[in-house]
Amino acid sequence: MFDTIILLAGAVEHAALASVLRSHNPQLLVHPVFTAADLAAIEREWLQRSRLIAFAAPAEVPSELLDQLGFGAYRFHPGSPLYPDPAPARFALQDGASHFGATAHRLTPRDDAGPIVDVEMFPVPQAIGLAGLEELTFGRMLQMFWRLAGPLSTQASPLVQRAMRWSPRRESEVGAPAPQGRQGGPSVLRDVSKRPRRNLVALHAVSNETDAVEA
């Protein structure tokens, strides 16, 4: 029986995201995890009745754990399908990408860039730096979470896959120069999962990602 979501997210995001999930299913147990050690401590019996959701989380989910989950795992990735890599916004700025976005996808034991279930795309503003691009991407991730929270919290069957594929991964270069804005301005690389957030408590009451981020 599906009655638990294991939510792998930052401490600041967790309360707001859990509130959204419970608004669709008040009986749902949302179990917080923040590290790989937290994941390893979960009992097998609990995993068999659970679904895992990872939201901008740096901790990797072990393939053995994915095998034991009864209702699958989904990840909200801060990059479009063209950028499955870590630090996707950095690559997008280096490429001079005209569009960027966020992706929701299944996690599988064989591929951590598994089948895509949703994508949010947006045009990359001129002269934007890395921090600004990450902020826009985070807003799109919130919008996707809002849209998918209902089926994720109430539907035991897997989410419908979209007919989209990931681009090949590429490795970050050691000692690579700092990414530039589209007009050449420098920006500072920051982990989207660790950036200080504005108030997210209002997320359960709005459907617009701008309102959610800036409430």
C-alpha positions as CSV (number, residue, x, y, z in Angstrom):
1,M,0.0,0.0,0.0
2,F,1.3,3.4,-1.0
3,D,1.2,5.7,2.0
4,T,4.7,7.3,2.3
5,I,6.8,9.8,0.4
6,I,10.5,10.0,1.3
7,L,11.4,13.6,0.5
8,L,15.1,14.3,-0.2
9,A,15.5,18.1,-0.1
10,G,17.1,20.9,1.7
11,A,15.9,21.7,5.2
12,V,14.5,25.1,4.1
13,E,12.5,23.6,1.2
14,H,11.3,20.5,3.0
15,A,8.5,22.1,5.1
16,A,6.9,23.9,2.1
17,L,7.2,21.0,-0.3
18,A,5.8,18.5,2.3
19,S,2.8,20.9,2.9
20,V,2.0,20.9,-0.9
21,L,2.1,17.1,-0.9
22,R,-0.2,16.7,2.1
23,S,-2.6,19.2,0.7
24,H,-3.4,16.6,-1.9
25,N,-3.3,13.6,0.5
26,P,-3.8,14.5,4.2
27,Q,-3.1,10.9,5.2
28,L,0.3,10.8,3.5
29,L,3.4,10.4,5.6
30,V,6.2,12.6,4.3
31,H,9.5,11.4,5.7
32,P,12.4,13.9,5.5
33,V,15.9,12.9,4.5
34,F,18.8,15.2,3.8
35,T,21.9,13.0,3.3
36,A,23.0,9.6,2.0
37,A,23.3,8.4,5.6
38,D,19.6,9.3,6.2
39,L,18.7,7.2,3.1
40,A,20.8,4.2,4.2
41,A,19.0,4.2,7.6
42,I,15.6,3.6,6.2
43,E,14.2,0.1,6.8
44,R,13.5,-2.1,3.8
45,E,9.8,-2.7,4.9
46,W,9.3,1.1,4.9
47,L,10.8,1.4,1.4
48,Q,8.4,-1.1,0.0
49,R,5.4,1.2,0.7
50,S,7.2,4.4,-0.3
51,R,7.9,6.7,-3.2
52,L,11.0,8.9,-3.1
53,I,11.2,12.5,-4.4
54,A,14.5,14.3,-4.7
55,F,14.2,18.1,-5.1
56,A,17.5,19.8,-6.1
57,A,19.3,17.4,-3.7
58,P,23.0,16.8,-4.1
59,A,23.0,13.5,-2.3
60,E,23.0,10.5,-4.7
61,V,20.4,7.8,-4.3
62,P,22.0,4.3,-4.2
63,S,20.8,1.9,-6.8
64,E,20.1,-0.8,-4.1
65,L,17.7,1.6,-2.5
66,L,15.9,2.3,-5.8
67,D,15.4,-1.4,-6.3
68,Q,13.7,-1.7,-3.0
69,L,11.2,1.3,-3.4
70,G,7.7,0.0,-3.9
71,F,6.5,3.1,-5.9
72,G,9.5,4.5,-7.7
73,A,11.6,7.6,-7.4
74,Y,11.5,11.0,-9.1
75,R,14.0,13.8,-9.2
76,F,13.5,17.5,-9.9
77,H,16.7,18.5,-11.8
78,P,17.8,22.1,-12.2
79,G,18.5,21.8,-15.9
80,S,16.8,21.1,-19.2
81,P,17.2,17.7,-20.9
82,L,20.1,19.2,-22.9
83,Y,22.0,19.4,-19.6
84,P,21.8,16.2,-17.5
85,D,25.1,17.1,-15.8
86,P,25.9,18.5,-12.4
87,A,26.1,22.3,-12.5
88,P,23.9,22.4,-15.7
89,A,23.4,26.2,-15.5
90,R,27.2,26.6,-15.9
91,F,27.3,24.6,-19.1
92,A,24.3,26.5,-20.5
93,L,26.0,29.9,-19.9
94,Q,29.2,28.6,-21.4
95,D,27.3,27.4,-24.5
96,G,25.5,30.7,-24.8
97,A,22.2,28.8,-24.7
98,S,19.1,30.8,-25.8
99,H,16.8,28.5,-23.7
100,F,17.1,26.7,-20.4
101,G,14.8,24.9,-18.0
102,A,14.2,22.3,-15.4
103,T,13.3,18.6,-15.7
104,A,11.4,16.1,-13.7
105,H,12.3,12.5,-14.3
106,R,12.3,9.0,-12.9
107,L,15.3,7.6,-11.1
108,T,16.2,4.0,-12.0
109,P,18.8,1.6,-10.7
110,R,20.5,1.6,-14.1
111,D,20.4,5.3,-15.0
112,D,20.2,8.4,-12.7
113,A,19.0,10.4,-15.7
114,G,16.0,8.2,-16.3
115,P,12.7,8.7,-18.2
116,I,11.5,12.3,-18.4
117,V,8.0,13.0,-17.0
118,D,7.9,16.9,-17.3
119,V,9.9,19.8,-18.5
120,E,9.7,23.6,-17.9
121,M,11.6,25.7,-20.4
122,F,12.2,29.5,-20.5
123,P,14.3,31.9,-22.6
124,V,17.6,32.9,-21.1
125,P,17.6,36.7,-20.6
126,Q,20.5,38.7,-22.1
127,A,23.4,39.5,-19.8
128,I,22.2,37.1,-17.0
129,G,24.8,35.6,-14.7
130,L,24.9,32.2,-13.1
131,A,23.1,33.2,-9.9
132,G,20.2,34.8,-11.9
133,L,19.9,31.8,-14.1
134,E,19.8,29.4,-11.1
135,E,17.1,31.6,-9.5
136,L,14.9,31.4,-12.6
137,T,15.4,27.7,-12.8
138,F,14.5,27.2,-9.2
139,G,11.2,29.0,-9.9
140,R,10.5,26.5,-12.8
141,M,11.2,23.6,-10.5
142,L,8.7,24.9,-8.0
143,Q,6.1,25.2,-10.8
144,M,6.7,21.6,-11.9
145,F,6.5,20.4,-8.3
146,W,3.2,22.2,-7.9
147,R,1.8,20.6,-11.1
148,L,3.0,17.1,-10.2
149,A,2.4,17.1,-6.5
150,G,-1.2,15.7,-7.0
151,P,-0.3,12.5,-8.9
152,L,2.9,12.1,-6.9
153,S,1.1,12.1,-3.6
154,T,-2.1,10.2,-4.6
155,Q,-1.3,8.0,-7.6
156,A,0.3,4.6,-6.9
157,S,1.0,4.0,-10.6
158,P,4.1,5.5,-12.3
159,L,3.8,9.0,-13.8
160,V,3.4,9.1,-17.6
161,Q,6.7,9.4,-19.5
162,R,7.2,12.1,-22.1
163,A,8.7,11.3,-25.5
164,M,11.9,13.2,-24.8
165,R,15.4,12.1,-24.3
166,W,18.4,13.4,-22.4
167,S,21.5,14.7,-24.3
168,P,24.7,12.9,-23.5
169,R,26.6,13.8,-20.3
170,R,29.8,15.7,-20.4
171,E,32.3,16.0,-17.6
172,S,33.3,19.3,-15.9
173,E,36.8,20.3,-16.7
174,V,39.1,20.6,-13.7
175,G,40.2,24.2,-13.3
176,A,37.7,25.5,-15.8
177,P,37.2,29.3,-15.8
178,A,34.2,30.8,-14.1
179,P,31.1,30.9,-16.4
180,Q,30.3,34.1,-18.1
181,G,27.0,35.9,-18.6
182,R,25.7,36.2,-22.1
183,Q,27.4,39.6,-22.4
184,G,30.6,38.4,-20.8
185,G,30.0,39.4,-17.2
186,P,31.5,37.0,-14.6
187,S,29.3,35.1,-12.2
188,V,29.9,32.8,-9.3
189,L,29.1,29.1,-9.3
190,R,26.7,28.2,-6.4
191,D,25.0,24.9,-5.6
192,V,21.3,25.5,-6.2
193,S,20.5,23.1,-3.4
194,K,22.4,25.2,-0.8
195,R,21.5,28.7,-1.9
196,P,19.6,30.7,0.7
197,R,15.9,30.7,-0.1
198,R,13.2,33.3,0.3
199,N,10.1,32.4,2.1
200,L,8.7,29.1,0.6
201,V,5.9,28.6,3.2
202,A,3.4,30.2,0.9
203,L,4.1,27.6,-1.9
204,H,1.0,25.6,-0.9
205,A,-1.3,28.6,-1.5
206,V,-0.1,29.8,-4.9
207,S,0.2,28.2,-8.4
208,N,2.6,30.8,-9.9
209,E,6.3,30.1,-9.5
210,T,7.2,33.8,-9.2
211,D,4.8,34.2,-6.3
212,A,6.1,31.1,-4.7
213,V,9.7,32.2,-4.8
214,E,9.1,35.8,-3.9
215,A,6.3,35.5,-1.4
